[in-house]
Amino acid sequence: MKALVSFFFLSTVLLCIHLWRPVTASSMKNEKDQLALIDLKDGITHDPLGRLSSWNDSLHFCRWSGVYCSRRHVHRVTQLNLFSYGLVGSLSPHIGNLTFLRTIVLQNNSFHGKVPSVIGGLFRLQVLVLSNNSFEGMILTNLTYCLELRELNLIDNKLGGKIPEELGSLSKWRGLGLSKNHLIGKIPASLGNLSSLIVLAATYNNLEGSIPEELGRTSMDFIQLGFNRLTVLVRIWVLPFLISGTYVLQITVSFGLVPVSLSNASMLEYMNLHNNSFTGQVPPNLGRLQNLQEITMAMNQLGSSRGDDFSFIDSLANCTQLQIMTFSRNFLKGPLVSTIANFSTQLSWISLGYNQIYGTISSGIENLVNLTYLNLASNQLTGSIPSNIRKLYKMRELRLRGNRLSRRIPSSLGNIVMLNILDLSSNNLIGDIPSSLAAFQNLVALRLSNNNLNGSILNDVMGLSSLVLLGLGGNAFTGSLPLEVGHLINLEVLDVSDNRLSSDLPSTLSNCVVMLDLLLGGNVFEGEISTSLL
């Protein structure tokens, strides 16, 4: 998502570039554009890749690297594309002498200083991409004279001041990228006049106030306003422009209810309301968003304490394109409704951890055969881990820590051989460790601490050389620490504290050369710890 806006502008630019570099006798006589280019080169203090080495008298300037001339006006430069040249320096005001310029791409260099105001006099300019530089100063207000301007990408610079109201007069504007700057003030209501605007990105600034209702008049497909100081999210105004075809909504603000009107955004594919202070229930009619692929409302204050906060799941099950569902770290209370089993098999990510879910894990979860991530940690789930969870063979991470799950760890878990992380810690699980867990050849973290597990620690589990973390503390394991612990050559953390282990520590522990934390307390071990682990 982060790269989407930058890619939008870059791809637009690359598509519009025509690689025509005609040279005729008449064009050789014209020096105006050539002199302007030489002045531009003089502003460059470092060219580490030697990309401007061709800018000399041995070649006609229309054949210089990054320079493209018109087919009709063969002596005039129409496009300047210095994308990722690694150039360091300032942008010469003589760029204003290239009066036939339609495209300027300076993305991903190290230009500094102010953007020359003469750019506002390039009345043929259609695309201006200055992203990923260190330009300072304020956004040029005289860009309004560039009546043909369609794309402006200023992402990732050091620009300050306010977004000029005057920018709302450019009727042909389709993309505006202002993210990662130091912009202040409010979002101008005049931007609502940009009826052709498709992309608006202004994340990571210091913008404040509310989002103008006038933006509802635009035709945006992509809007990013997150990580500012905006105080009001989407009111009813969001409805008109979402219906017209918005595919991405990502806004980070402060508070309020999630508007029911979002369900009218029939084209919406990505909804990210992460890390706000929204309260109340999740709208119950989001199932109308038939194109929805991702919904993220984590880290809010959602919930009503009535115990029916997961009723929205019934509706979301109708979103047959849904792949990612994240509502973790809220105050959602209630049982995990069985309807979750009716989700499309496209669903690959469920994160509902750190809420107040009670009841049991539905056995119908076996239907979600493409699930790769399931996080139900830190809730109030009871009962057992369903044995048919074995059918989720694509699972990479299973996080069930901090619940009240009881009974034995199902041996069928061993069928999920692609697991990278298994966290069952801080529950009420009993019995021994199933030998089937030795099938986890890709397991990086195994957390079984703080349960009621007993028996011996299996030699086979100690043979999982992929393990980086093994947490077995706070149980009732007996016997010795197996010699096979020496096979854990990638292990950084080993916790077997607060068990009933005894006997000498195995000398093979010295093979765990990358060990950072070794927790052995609360047992009756004998012997000495290898000096290599101290």
C-alpha positions as CSV (number, residue, x, y, z in Angstrom):
1,M,0.0,0.0,0.0
2,K,2.8,2.4,0.8
3,A,4.2,2.2,-2.6
4,L,0.9,2.4,-4.4
5,V,0.8,6.2,-4.7
6,S,4.4,6.5,-5.8
7,F,3.9,3.8,-8.3
8,F,0.8,5.5,-9.7
9,F,2.6,8.6,-10.5
10,L,5.7,6.9,-11.9
11,S,3.8,4.5,-14.1
12,T,1.7,7.4,-15.5
13,V,4.9,9.3,-16.3
14,L,6.6,6.3,-17.9
15,L,3.6,5.6,-20.1
16,C,3.5,9.1,-21.4
17,I,7.2,9.3,-22.3
18,H,7.9,8.9,-26.1
19,L,11.4,8.0,-27.0
20,W,11.7,10.4,-29.9
21,R,15.0,12.2,-30.3
22,P,15.0,13.5,-33.9
23,V,17.9,15.7,-34.9
24,T,17.9,17.9,-38.0
25,A,20.1,20.6,-39.4
26,S,17.6,23.3,-38.2
27,S,17.6,21.9,-34.7
28,M,21.3,22.0,-34.5
29,K,21.2,25.8,-34.9
30,N,18.9,26.3,-31.9
31,E,20.8,26.8,-28.6
32,K,18.1,28.1,-26.2
33,D,17.1,24.7,-24.8
34,Q,20.7,23.5,-24.9
35,L,21.9,26.4,-22.8
36,A,19.1,25.8,-20.3
37,L,20.1,22.2,-19.9
38,I,23.8,23.2,-19.4
39,D,22.7,25.5,-16.6
40,L,20.7,22.7,-15.1
41,K,23.8,20.5,-15.1
42,D,25.8,23.3,-13.5
43,G,23.5,23.1,-10.5
44,I,24.4,19.4,-10.0
45,T,27.3,19.0,-7.5
46,H,27.5,15.3,-7.6
47,D,26.7,12.7,-10.3
48,P,27.8,9.4,-8.7
49,L,26.5,7.3,-11.6
50,G,27.8,9.5,-14.3
51,R,24.4,9.7,-15.9
52,L,25.0,13.3,-17.2
53,S,28.3,12.4,-18.8
54,S,26.6,12.5,-22.2
55,W,25.6,16.2,-21.6
56,N,28.4,17.6,-23.8
57,D,29.0,18.9,-27.3
58,S,29.8,15.5,-28.7
59,L,26.1,14.7,-28.9
60,H,23.1,16.8,-29.9
61,F,21.2,17.7,-26.7
62,C,18.1,15.8,-27.8
63,R,20.2,12.7,-27.4
64,W,21.4,13.5,-23.9
65,S,20.5,11.0,-21.2
66,G,17.0,11.8,-19.9
67,V,16.2,14.4,-22.5
68,Y,13.4,14.0,-25.0
69,C,12.5,16.4,-27.8
70,S,9.3,17.0,-29.7
71,R,8.7,15.4,-33.1
72,R,7.0,18.5,-34.3
73,H,9.2,21.1,-32.8
74,V,12.4,19.2,-33.1
75,H,14.6,21.7,-31.4
76,R,12.5,21.9,-28.2
77,V,12.7,19.7,-25.1
78,T,9.3,18.3,-24.1
79,Q,10.3,15.8,-21.5
80,L,13.0,15.6,-18.8
81,N,13.2,12.3,-17.0
82,L,16.1,12.0,-14.5
83,F,14.4,9.3,-12.4
84,S,16.8,7.6,-9.9
85,Y,19.9,9.2,-11.4
86,G,21.3,9.7,-7.9
87,L,22.0,13.4,-8.5
88,V,22.9,15.8,-5.8
89,G,22.4,19.6,-6.1
90,S,19.8,22.3,-6.6
91,L,17.3,22.8,-9.4
92,S,18.4,25.7,-11.5
93,P,15.8,28.4,-12.3
94,H,16.9,28.1,-15.9
95,I,14.5,25.2,-16.1
96,G,11.9,27.9,-16.8
97,N,13.6,28.4,-20.2
98,L,12.5,25.0,-21.3
99,T,9.1,26.4,-22.2
100,F,7.9,23.3,-24.2
101,L,8.2,21.0,-21.3
102,R,5.3,18.7,-20.7
103,T,6.9,16.2,-18.3
104,I,9.4,16.7,-15.5
105,V,10.5,13.6,-13.5
106,L,13.2,14.1,-10.9
107,Q,12.0,11.4,-8.6
108,N,14.5,9.6,-6.3
109,N,17.5,12.0,-6.3
110,S,18.9,14.4,-3.7
111,F,17.8,17.8,-5.0
112,H,17.6,20.4,-2.2
113,G,16.7,24.0,-1.8
114,K,13.5,25.5,-3.1
115,V,11.5,24.5,-6.1
116,P,12.1,27.3,-8.6
117,S,9.0,29.5,-9.0
118,V,9.6,29.7,-12.8
119,I,8.1,26.2,-13.1
120,G,4.7,28.0,-12.7
121,G,5.4,29.6,-16.1
122,L,5.6,26.3,-18.0
123,F,2.1,26.5,-19.3
124,R,2.4,23.3,-21.3
125,L,3.4,21.2,-18.2
126,Q,1.3,18.2,-17.6
127,V,3.3,16.0,-15.2
128,L,5.6,17.2,-12.4
129,V,7.2,14.5,-10.3
130,L,9.7,15.7,-7.6
131,S,9.2,13.0,-5.1
132,N,11.9,11.4,-2.9
133,N,14.2,14.5,-2.8
134,S,14.9,17.2,-0.2
135,F,13.1,20.2,-1.6
136,E,12.2,22.8,0.9
137,G,10.0,25.9,1.1
138,M,6.3,25.9,0.2
139,I,4.2,24.5,-2.5
140,L,4.2,26.9,-5.5
141,T,0.9,28.8,-5.7
142,N,1.6,29.9,-9.3
143,L,1.3,26.3,-10.5
144,T,-2.3,27.4,-11.2
145,Y,-0.9,28.9,-14.4
146,C,0.0,25.4,-15.6
147,L,-3.5,24.8,-16.8
148,E,-2.6,21.5,-18.4
149,L,-1.2,20.0,-15.2
150,R,-2.6,16.5,-14.5
151,E,-0.1,15.0,-12.0
152,L,1.8,16.6,-9.2
153,N,3.9,14.3,-7.0
154,L,5.8,16.0,-4.2
155,I,5.9,13.0,-1.8
156,D,8.8,12.6,0.6
157,N,10.4,16.0,0.6
158,K,10.8,18.8,3.3
159,L,8.1,21.1,2.0
160,G,6.2,23.2,4.6
161,G,3.4,25.7,4.9
162,K,-0.2,25.1,3.9
163,I,-1.7,23.4,0.9
164,P,-2.5,26.4,-1.4
165,E,-6.2,27.1,-1.9
166,E,-5.4,28.1,-5.4
167,L,-4.7,24.5,-6.4
168,G,-8.4,23.9,-6.6
169,S,-8.5,25.8,-9.9
170,L,-6.7,23.1,-11.9
171,S,-9.6,21.3,-13.5
172,K,-7.6,18.6,-15.3
173,W,-5.8,17.4,-12.2
174,R,-5.9,13.6,-11.7
175,G,-3.2,12.9,-9.1
176,L,-1.9,14.9,-6.1
177,G,0.8,13.4,-3.9
178,L,1.8,15.4,-0.8
179,S,2.7,12.7,1.7
180,K,5.8,12.7,3.9
181,N,6.3,16.5,4.1
182,H,5.9,19.1,6.8
183,L,2.6,20.6,5.7
184,I,0.3,22.3,8.2
185,G,-3.1,23.8,8.3
186,K,-6.4,22.5,6.9
187,I,-7.1,20.5,3.7
188,P,-8.5,23.2,1.4
189,A,-12.1,22.9,0.5
190,S,-11.2,24.1,-2.9
191,L,-9.8,20.7,-3.7
192,G,-13.4,19.6,-4.1
193,N,-13.4,21.5,-7.4
194,L,-11.0,19.0,-8.8
195,S,-13.7,16.9,-10.4
196,S,-11.2,14.7,-12.3
197,L,-9.1,13.9,-9.2
198,I,-8.5,10.2,-8.8
199,V,-5.6,10.0,-6.3
200,L,-5.1,12.2,-3.2
201,A,-2.2,11.2,-0.9
202,A,-1.3,13.5,2.1
203,T,-0.2,11.1,4.8
204,Y,2.5,11.9,7.3
205,N,2.1,15.6,7.6
206,N,0.8,17.9,10.3
207,L,-2.6,18.7,8.7
208,E,-5.4,19.5,11.1
209,G,-9.1,20.2,11.2
210,S,-11.8,18.1,9.5
211,I,-12.0,16.6,6.1
212,P,-13.8,19.0,3.8
213,E,-17.3,17.9,2.7
214,E,-16.5,19.4,-0.7
215,L,-14.2,16.4,-1.4
216,G,-17.4,14.5,-2.0
217,R,-17.6,16.1,-5.5
218,T,-14.4,14.4,-6.7
219,S,-14.0,11.0,-8.4
220,M,-11.3,9.6,-6.2
221,D,-10.2,6.0,-6.5
222,F,-7.5,6.3,-3.8
223,I,-7.4,8.5,-0.7
224,Q,-4.7,8.5,2.0
225,L,-4.9,11.1,4.8
226,G,-3.5,9.0,7.7
227,F,-0.9,10.1,10.3
228,N,-2.0,13.8,10.5
229,R,-3.8,15.7,13.2
230,L,-7.3,15.5,11.6
231,T,-10.0,15.5,14.2
232,V,-13.1,14.2,12.4
233,L,-13.2,11.1,10.2
234,V,-15.7,10.4,7.5
235,R,-19.2,11.9,7.9
236,I,-22.0,11.4,5.4
237,W,-19.9,13.4,2.9
238,V,-17.9,10.3,2.2
239,L,-20.9,8.7,0.5
240,P,-21.0,10.5,-2.8
241,F,-17.4,10.0,-3.9
242,L,-17.2,6.5,-2.6
243,I,-20.1,5.5,-4.7
244,S,-18.4,7.0,-7.7
245,G,-15.6,4.4,-7.5
246,T,-13.2,4.7,-4.6
247,Y,-11.2,1.5,-4.2
248,V,-9.0,2.5,-1.2
249,L,-9.9,4.3,2.0
250,Q,-7.1,4.9,4.5
251,I,-7.6,7.6,7.1
252,T,-6.0,8.0,10.5
253,V,-7.7,10.6,12.7
254,S,-9.0,10.7,16.3
255,F,-12.5,9.8,17.2
256,G,-16.1,9.2,16.3
257,L,-18.3,6.4,15.2
258,V,-17.6,4.3,12.1
259,P,-20.3,5.7,9.7
260,V,-22.9,3.3,8.6
261,S,-22.9,5.1,5.2
262,L,-19.6,3.3,4.4
263,S,-21.7,0.4,3.4
264,N,-22.8,2.4,0.3
265,A,-19.3,2.5,-1.0
266,S,-20.0,-0.2,-3.5
267,M,-16.6,-0.2,-5.2
268,L,-14.5,-0.1,-2.0
269,E,-11.7,-2.8,-2.0
270,Y,-9.5,-1.7,0.9
271,M,-10.7,0.0,4.1
272,N,-8.0,0.9,6.7
273,L,-9.2,2.7,9.8
274,H,-6.3,1.4,11.9
275,N,-5.1,3.2,15.1
276,N,-7.8,5.7,15.9
277,S,-10.2,6.1,18.8
278,F,-13.4,5.0,17.2
279,T,-16.1,3.8,19.6
280,G,-19.4,1.9,19.4
281,Q,-20.2,-1.1,17.2
282,V,-18.9,-2.0,13.8
283,P,-21.6,-1.2,11.3
284,P,-23.7,-4.3,10.7
285,N,-24.2,-3.8,7.0
286,L,-20.7,-3.9,5.6
287,G,-21.6,-7.1,3.8
288,R,-22.9,-4.9,1.0
289,L,-19.3,-4.1,0.1
290,Q,-19.1,-7.0,-2.4
291,N,-15.6,-5.9,-3.7
292,L,-14.0,-5.6,-0.3
293,Q,-10.7,-7.4,0.0
294,E,-9.3,-6.0,3.2
295,I,-10.8,-4.4,6.3
296,T,-8.6,-3.2,9.1
297,M,-10.0,-1.5,12.2
298,A,-7.4,-2.6,14.7
299,M,-6.3,-0.4,17.7
300,N,-9.5,1.5,18.3
301,Q,-12.0,1.5,21.1
302,L,-14.7,-0.3,19.3
303,G,-17.2,-2.2,21.5
304,S,-20.5,-1.7,23.3
305,S,-20.1,-4.1,26.3
306,R,-23.5,-5.6,25.4
307,G,-22.0,-8.9,24.3
308,D,-23.1,-8.8,20.7
309,D,-20.3,-6.9,19.2
310,F,-19.4,-9.6,16.7
311,S,-22.8,-9.6,15.0
312,F,-21.1,-7.7,12.1
313,I,-19.4,-11.0,11.2
314,D,-22.7,-12.3,9.8
315,S,-22.8,-9.5,7.3
316,L,-19.1,-9.6,6.4
317,A,-19.5,-13.2,5.4
318,N,-21.2,-11.9,2.3
319,C,-18.0,-10.2,1.2
320,T,-16.8,-13.0,-1.1
321,Q,-13.6,-11.2,-2.1
322,L,-12.4,-10.7,1.5
323,Q,-8.9,-11.8,2.2
324,I,-7.8,-9.8,5.3
325,M,-9.9,-9.1,8.4
326,T,-8.2,-7.2,11.3
327,F,-10.1,-6.0,14.4
328,S,-7.5,-6.7,17.1
329,R,-6.9,-4.5,20.2
330,N,-10.4,-3.2,20.7
331,F,-13.1,-3.8,23.3
332,L,-15.3,-6.0,21.2
333,K,-17.3,-8.4,23.4
334,G,-19.2,-11.5,22.6
335,P,-18.9,-15.0,21.2
336,L,-17.1,-15.7,18.0
337,V,-20.2,-16.4,15.9
338,S,-20.3,-19.6,13.9
339,T,-20.9,-17.6,10.8
340,I,-17.1,-17.1,10.5
341,A,-17.1,-20.6,9.0
342,N,-19.1,-19.2,6.1
343,F,-16.5,-16.8,4.9
344,S,-15.1,-17.2,1.5
345,T,-12.1,-19.5,1.2
346,Q,-10.2,-16.5,-0.1
347,L,-9.8,-15.3,3.5
348,S,-6.2,-15.7,4.5
349,W,-5.8,-13.4,7.5
350,I,-7.9,-13.1,10.7
351,S,-6.7,-11.0,13.5
352,L,-9.1,-10.6,16.4
353,G,-6.7,-10.7,19.3
354,Y,-6.9,-8.5,22.4
355,N,-10.7,-8.2,22.6
356,Q,-13.3,-9.9,24.9
357,I,-14.3,-12.9,22.8
358,Y,-15.8,-15.7,24.9
359,G,-17.2,-19.1,24.1
360,T,-15.5,-21.8,22.0
361,I,-13.6,-21.8,18.8
362,S,-16.0,-22.9,16.1
363,S,-15.1,-26.2,14.5
364,G,-16.4,-24.7,11.3
365,I,-13.1,-22.8,11.0
366,E,-11.9,-25.8,9.1
367,N,-13.7,-24.4,6.0
368,L,-11.2,-21.5,5.8
369,V,-8.6,-23.7,3.9
370,N,-6.5,-20.7,2.7
371,L,-6.0,-19.2,6.1
372,T,-2.3,-18.4,6.8
373,Y,-2.7,-16.2,9.9
374,L,-5.1,-16.6,12.8
375,N,-4.8,-14.5,15.9
376,L,-7.3,-14.9,18.7
377,A,-4.8,-14.1,21.5
378,S,-5.7,-12.4,24.8
379,N,-9.5,-13.1,24.8
380,Q,-11.6,-15.3,27.0
381,L,-12.0,-18.4,24.9
382,T,-12.8,-21.7,26.6
383,G,-13.1,-25.3,25.6
384,S,-10.5,-27.1,23.4
385,I,-8.6,-26.4,20.3
386,P,-10.6,-28.0,17.5
387,S,-8.9,-31.1,16.2
388,N,-10.1,-30.4,12.7
389,I,-7.8,-27.3,12.7
390,R,-5.5,-29.7,11.0
391,K,-7.2,-28.9,7.7
392,L,-5.7,-25.4,7.7
393,Y,-2.6,-26.8,6.2
394,K,-1.5,-23.4,4.8
395,M,-1.3,-21.8,8.2
396,R,1.9,-19.9,9.0
397,E,1.0,-18.3,12.3
398,L,-1.4,-19.6,15.0
399,R,-1.7,-17.3,18.0
400,L,-4.1,-18.4,20.8
401,R,-2.2,-17.3,23.9
402,G,-3.9,-15.6,26.9
403,N,-7.2,-17.5,26.8
404,R,-8.8,-20.1,28.9
405,L,-8.4,-23.0,26.6
406,S,-8.3,-26.4,28.3
407,R,-7.8,-30.1,27.5
408,R,-4.9,-31.5,25.5
409,I,-3.0,-30.0,22.6
410,P,-4.5,-31.9,19.6
411,S,-2.0,-34.1,17.9
412,S,-3.6,-33.1,14.6
413,L,-1.8,-29.8,14.9
414,G,1.2,-31.6,13.5
415,N,-0.5,-31.8,10.1
416,I,0.1,-28.0,9.7
417,V,3.6,-28.6,8.7
418,M,4.2,-25.0,7.3
419,L,3.7,-23.3,10.7
420,N,6.3,-20.7,11.5
421,I,4.8,-19.5,14.8
422,L,2.7,-21.5,17.3
423,D,1.7,-19.6,20.5
424,L,-0.5,-21.5,22.9
425,S,0.9,-20.0,26.1
426,S,-1.0,-18.8,29.1
427,N,-4.0,-21.1,28.8
428,N,-5.2,-24.2,30.8
429,L,-3.9,-26.9,28.5
430,I,-3.1,-30.3,30.0
431,G,-1.2,-33.4,29.1
432,D,2.1,-33.8,27.3
433,I,3.5,-32.3,24.2
434,P,2.3,-34.3,21.2
435,S,5.1,-36.0,19.3
436,S,3.4,-34.9,16.1
437,L,4.8,-31.4,16.7
438,A,8.2,-32.7,15.5
439,A,6.8,-32.3,12.0
440,F,7.2,-28.5,12.2
441,Q,10.4,-28.3,10.2
442,N,9.9,-24.5,9.6
443,L,8.9,-23.6,13.1
444,V,10.6,-20.4,14.4
445,A,8.8,-19.9,17.7
446,L,7.0,-22.4,19.9
447,R,5.4,-20.9,23.0
448,L,3.7,-23.3,25.4
449,S,4.6,-21.5,28.7
450,N,2.2,-21.1,31.6
451,N,-0.2,-24.0,31.1
452,N,-0.6,-27.3,33.0
453,L,1.4,-29.4,30.7
454,N,3.3,-32.4,32.1
455,G,5.4,-35.4,31.2
456,S,8.8,-35.2,29.7
457,I,10.1,-32.8,27.1
458,L,10.2,-34.8,23.9
459,N,13.6,-35.4,22.2
460,D,12.0,-34.9,18.8
461,V,10.8,-31.4,19.6
462,M,14.3,-30.6,20.7
463,G,15.4,-31.6,17.3
464,L,13.6,-28.7,15.5
465,S,16.8,-26.9,14.3
466,S,14.7,-24.0,12.9
467,L,13.6,-22.8,16.3
468,V,14.7,-19.4,17.4
469,L,12.4,-19.3,20.5
470,L,11.2,-22.2,22.7
471,G,9.0,-21.3,25.7
472,L,8.1,-24.2,28.0
473,G,8.2,-22.4,31.4
474,G,5.5,-22.4,34.0
475,N,4.3,-26.0,33.5
476,A,4.9,-29.3,35.3
477,F,7.4,-31.0,33.0
478,T,9.6,-33.7,34.7
479,G,12.7,-35.5,33.9
480,S,15.8,-34.1,32.3
481,L,16.6,-31.6,29.6
482,P,17.2,-33.8,26.5
483,L,20.6,-34.0,25.0
484,E,18.9,-33.1,21.7
485,V,18.8,-29.5,22.8
486,G,22.2,-29.2,21.2
487,H,20.5,-29.5,17.8
488,L,18.8,-26.1,18.3
489,I,21.7,-24.2,16.7
490,N,19.5,-21.2,15.8
491,L,18.0,-20.9,19.3
492,E,18.1,-17.4,20.9
493,V,15.7,-17.9,23.7
494,L,15.1,-21.0,25.8
495,D,12.7,-20.9,28.7
496,V,12.1,-24.0,30.8
497,S,11.8,-22.2,34.1
498,D,9.3,-23.1,36.9
499,N,8.9,-26.8,36.0
500,R,10.0,-30.0,37.8
501,L,13.1,-30.7,35.7
502,S,16.1,-32.3,37.3
503,S,19.4,-34.0,36.6
504,D,22.5,-32.5,35.1
505,L,22.3,-29.9,32.4
506,P,23.3,-31.5,29.1
507,S,26.8,-30.5,27.8
508,T,25.2,-30.1,24.3
509,L,23.8,-26.8,25.5
510,S,27.1,-25.3,24.4
511,N,26.1,-26.0,20.8
512,C,23.5,-23.2,21.1
513,V,26.1,-20.6,20.3
514,V,23.6,-17.8,19.4
515,M,21.7,-18.1,22.7
516,L,20.7,-14.7,24.2
517,D,18.3,-15.7,27.0
518,L,18.5,-19.0,29.0
519,L,15.8,-19.3,31.7
520,L,16.3,-22.3,34.0
521,G,15.1,-21.2,37.4
522,G,12.5,-23.0,39.4
523,N,13.9,-26.5,38.7
524,V,16.4,-28.8,40.4
525,F,19.1,-28.9,37.8
526,E,22.6,-29.9,38.8
527,G,26.0,-29.4,37.3
528,E,27.5,-26.4,35.7
529,I,26.5,-24.1,32.8
530,S,28.9,-24.0,30.0
531,T,31.0,-20.9,30.0
532,S,30.1,-20.4,26.3
533,L,26.6,-19.5,27.4
534,L,27.6,-17.0,30.1
